Amino acid sequence: MDDIVAVRVDLQDGACRYFLTWGRIPGAIDEQQLERLVMAAATRFSLGGEPVSAHVCVSLQEAADEPYFFESFFKMCQRPIPYGPGYKKWAADILERLHAGKELHYLGRREARNSLQD
């Protein structure tokens, strides 16, 4: 899993929404922990439907067409991961924030973006 990952949330009506978040924090190997955290927080966002499942994407490319992808990615890149002595504290803080439903960057809805362009 990468440092920044995209997570796809599937909605009951077949649509999907995307989030960017930190990838290795809840579990370096087990993606299901991160998927559960995203699902627990997903209802706090205006997704336009009922979330039914979450899946870590193979690459960020899957979410790159979403309205706020680049803004969110850029914002996350402005916060470098402190490798070395500061990493454990940083990771613990991020994990605590993930459990609180934070550190999730909702990428918006394409149909909302399309209606603004009309």
C-alpha positions in Angstrom: 0.0 0.0 0.0 1.2 3.5 -0.8 1.6 6.5 1.5 -1.4 8.3 -0.1 -4.2 6.1 -1.3 -7.6 6.5 -3.0 -10.5 4.7 -1.5 -13.7 4.0 -3.6 -17.0 4.0 -1.7 -19.7 2.1 -3.6 -23.3 3.4 -3.1 -26.5 1.5 -3.0 -27.6 2.8 -6.4 -24.4 1.6 -8.1 -22.6 5.0 -8.2 -19.3 5.4 -6.4 -17.4 8.2 -4.6 -13.7 8.6 -3.8 -11.6 9.7 -0.9 -7.9 10.3 -0.5 -6.2 9.4 2.7 -3.0 8.1 4.3 -2.5 4.5 3.3 -0.1 2.8 5.7 -1.4 4.1 9.0 -4.1 1.6 10.1 -2.2 -1.4 8.7 0.7 -1.7 6.3 -0.7 -4.9 4.8 -4.4 -5.2 5.8 -6.4 -2.8 3.6 -9.6 -3.9 5.3 -8.8 -1.8 8.4 -8.7 1.4 6.3 -11.8 0.4 4.4 -13.7 0.0 7.6 -12.5 3.4 8.8 -13.7 5.0 5.6 -17.1 3.3 5.7 -17.6 4.4 9.3 -17.0 8.0 8.3 -18.7 8.0 4.9 -22.1 8.8 6.1 -20.8 12.1 7.4 -20.3 13.3 3.8 -22.8 14.4 1.2 -22.3 11.4 -1.1 -25.7 11.6 -2.8 -26.5 8.0 -1.8 -26.2 5.3 0.8 -22.7 3.8 1.1 -22.5 0.0 1.0 -18.8 -0.8 0.7 -15.4 0.7 0.5 -12.3 -0.6 -1.4 -8.7 0.7 -1.5 -7.9 1.4 -5.1 -4.9 -0.2 -6.8 -3.7 3.3 -7.8 -4.6 6.9 -7.4 -5.4 7.0 -11.2 -8.8 5.5 -10.5 -9.8 8.6 -8.6 -8.0 11.2 -10.7 -11.1 12.4 -12.7 -13.0 13.4 -9.5 -13.6 17.1 -9.1 -11.3 17.7 -6.0 -8.7 15.1 -6.7 -5.8 17.5 -7.5 -6.7 20.0 -4.7 -6.8 17.1 -2.1 -3.6 15.5 -3.4 -1.8 18.8 -3.4 -3.0 19.6 0.2 -1.8 16.1 1.4 1.6 16.6 -0.3 2.1 19.8 1.6 2.3 17.7 4.8 5.4 15.5 4.4 5.6 12.2 6.3 8.3 12.6 9.0 10.5 9.5 8.5 12.8 8.6 11.3 12.3 9.6 15.0 9.1 11.6 14.4 7.3 9.0 12.4 5.7 6.9 15.2 4.1 10.0 16.9 2.9 11.3 13.5 1.4 7.9 12.6 -0.3 7.6 16.0 -1.8 11.1 15.6 -3.0 10.4 12.1 -4.5 7.0 13.2 -6.4 8.8 16.0 -7.7 11.4 13.5 -8.8 8.6 11.1 -10.7 6.9 13.9 -12.4 10.3 14.5 -13.5 10.4 10.8 -10.8 13.0 9.9 -7.9 12.9 7.5 -10.3 11.8 4.7 -10.3 14.0 1.7 -13.7 13.6 -0.1 -13.2 14.2 -3.8 -16.7 15.3 -4.7 -19.2 14.2 -7.2 -18.6 14.3 -10.9 -22.3 15.1 -11.7 -22.1 18.1 -9.4 -19.0 19.3 -11.3 -20.7 18.7 -14.7 -23.8 20.7 -13.7 -21.6 23.7 -12.8 -20.0 23.7 -16.3 -23.4 23.8 -18.1 
